[in-house]
Amino acid sequence: MNFESGIEFAKALDNKDRLKKFRDEFLFPQHKGNNCIYFTGNSLGLMPKSARELFEQELSDWAKYGVEGHFDAKNPWVSYHEPFSELLTDIVGAKKEEIVVMNTLTTNLHLLMVSFYNPTPKKFKILCEQKPFPSDYFVFESQLKFHGFSKDGIVEVAANENGVVSDDNIIEAIQKNKDELALVLIGGVNYYTGQRFNMQRITKEAKKHGITVGFDLAHAAGNVDLNLHNWEVDFAAWCSYKYLNSGPGAVSGVYIHKKHHNNDKIQRFNGWWGHEKSSRFEMKNEFVPIASAEAWQQSNAPVFNMVAHRAALNIVKEAGIKNIFAKRDVLTAYTEFVINESSPKNAIRILTPTKVQERGSQLSLYIETEGKQLFDYLTKNGVIADWREPNVIRIAPAPLYNSFEDSYNFGAIIREFYRSK
């Protein structure tokens, strides 16, 4: 699409937007009596208005039923987690039985590595992208240590000057280290640059060498197209508080390919809620795993941590994930156009790849000089973005609640900053 300057063009795009009604489904922080320009969906999505009503329902049922709410509540707590598997199938491209919602992201990565990181003295290394999210690095380092290895077992694929790791370099690293790699575990979208990796290609290459493949989809779930089952990814985990708008510290999701479900040799830290449902309440000490990803559950659902997730996923279902992704591509490209048009040449360098297939909603802006001053100016003028040292402002125009006019106004504030210099 060819973009044009001016507010009227942005308004015209908003008038044609099939998702524009969903903006009213969310609550925005306010700035001088108006909605902020909220561009931090890559860190914490906005609150769905419907969450309040759903919370009230569970509070009411707790008051009314007490423990009997596990079976008598409007949404029985004993099975509260179950609808999420269906709601997430299109979002992550998996079968219902391959998905379970439980715990939080880093906890789930550790639990999944119990099952899927099986090092030997020769094959013990873990391959990731350079500069993974720190929590991922801590997981890798501590898992290696737990198994008696040093952090030298982490193979980081080098990035270019923009922080971007090419898929070709990842493939080359897999080939080079194939005899020592036990696991490839990469962030599907890099948190710092917003780069989307070719997960299908990476998985295919690793599988050729008998290497297990997992992904941290914290910045990918709800943001980019995923087809985990058909790609034959072994496992993945994601949080739900970014593009899935489910609240601070919200519950995590887990995917485990169905070929692993009935493997009785797989290692797993078992818990009561992973036990076969028909005999769970017989309270026997012999563990019988559910024949699905639910076998990896350890405890019953944290209902109040799941309420907002239910509200948010209902909105995604109504909007349609394909519609969300179609708007994502246009809105992100328009925002990129506005940034380039609004700033002096070379003042802002966008680290995120330009190709649609190599990014989602996030744009990472590298500002060589006065980066923090620009960030503070944006904040002062009602823009909520986020800052990453040393000189990066991350923004993410989210298709469900951001408008094209938001992007235009963002550009106008950038223009005012540079004109004031």
Order of alpha helices (4+ residues) and beta strands (2+ residues): alpha-beta-beta-beta-beta-beta-alpha-alpha-alpha-beta-alpha-beta-alpha-beta-alpha-beta-alpha-beta-alpha-beta-beta-alpha-alpha-beta-beta-alpha-beta-beta-beta-alpha
